Amino acid sequence: MRKLKVGHERLPGIGDVFETASASGLTVTVVAHRSGRRHLAVGEPDDDQALVTVALTRTEATALATLLTGAQIELITTPRA
């Protein structure tokens, strides 16, 4: 497993921004707000405009991180109405 290189920059009054490159060459950026909110963006390396952005609450970010790490969780499936 290769070490993932992650860039980090403090955003005064906001929080922190983390940036890394995926194996496919896309840039993945996470803005971690001091409030706990997270913004996730995916884009081309030299493009200021993201292909997609997602705003996540603290709870949503934690759930997504759990899924991405492969942690053991209990899935509760609810039937659709």
N, C-alpha and C positions, 0 to 999 in steps of 0.2 A: 504494500500500500504506500503510495507516495504521500509526502507531507503536502498539505494544502497551504499555499501562500495566501495570506489574507492581509490586505492593506487596511490601515486604521487611521482615522482622523477624528479629533475632537471637534464638535460643533458647539461653540460657546453658547450657553443658554438653551440648547436643544438636546444634546446628547452625544452620540457617537455614530460614525458611519464606517461600515466595514465593506470591503470590496474584494472579490476574488474572480478568477476565470474558471469557467466550467471546462470539462474535457472537450466539449464541442466548440469551445472558443468564445462562448458568450460570457458577458460580464454579469455577475450576480452581486447586487448591492443591497445591503440592509442598513436602514437608518433606525437606530435604537434611541427612541426619545426617552428623556428622563422620566416621563409619566408612565412608561411601560409600553406605550404604543410602539408598533414597528411598521416600517414601510419596506416592502420587498420590491425590488425592480430588477428586470432582466433586459439586457440590451446588447447591441453590437459594441465591441471594444472601443472604437473611436467615435461613437455616435453619442451626442448629448441627450438624445431623445430615446427613452426606454421603449422597448417593444411591448412590455406589459408592466404594470405596477399594481400592487395590492397593499391596502392598508389593513393592518391586523391589530386587534386588541391584545392585551397581555395574555389573556386566556387562549385566544386563537393562535398566537405565536408559540405558546407553550405546547399546545396540542400538535401543531405542525412540526415543531422540533422533535417531539416524542415520536411522531410517525417517521420522520426522516432518520432518526437514530436507530430505529428498529427495536425500540424498547418494547417490553411485553405489556400490552394493554388489553383491556376487555372491550370488545366491540359490542355495542348494543344496537341491533337493527330494529328500526321501527317501521311498521307497514305504512305504505303511502295511502292516503285517503282517496 
